[in-house]
Amino acid sequence: MDRARSLLLLLIALALAACTASPREVYERALAARQAADLPDYLQCFTGRTRKLLSNLTAVEEATRKKLAYLKDPFRLLPEAAPDGEAREDGNLATLKVGSGRAEVEVVLVREGGEWKIEALEMESFWAPMEPVKE
């Protein structure tokens, strides 16, 4: 009986693991939400800490009537380019190359609650507004 129960639990765990979206699928879902201008669905593709920060930045921007805006458009965090192949996974971390040549961007994803989520705080595009203006 215990062996059958253990086998059943293993099969359930494997089935649940097979149902989770790949890093590439998460990125593509974020792009689809971006195209539809669906901010709540877009934010669901990001880690909890990124989601919280982006939500708060958006709230501050709205409260100040865009006088105080760090990110003019959270949808622009991700490039519109299609992924270049599958993500490179290493445990709970994955990187997905998007675009090509000088426009290539590496999107970082982490496994959070068993699902892949985009970690924008690890992306250069998130920190770009802090870069000094080149003259």
Secondary structure, DSSP 4 states (H G I P E B T S, - for coil): -HHHHHHHHHHHHHHHHHHSPPHHHHHHHHHHHHHTT-HHHHHTTB-HHHHHHHHHHHHHHHHTTTSS-S-S-GGGGS-SSPBSSS-EEETTEEEEEES-GGG-EEEEEEEETTEEEE-GGGSHHHHGGGSPPP-
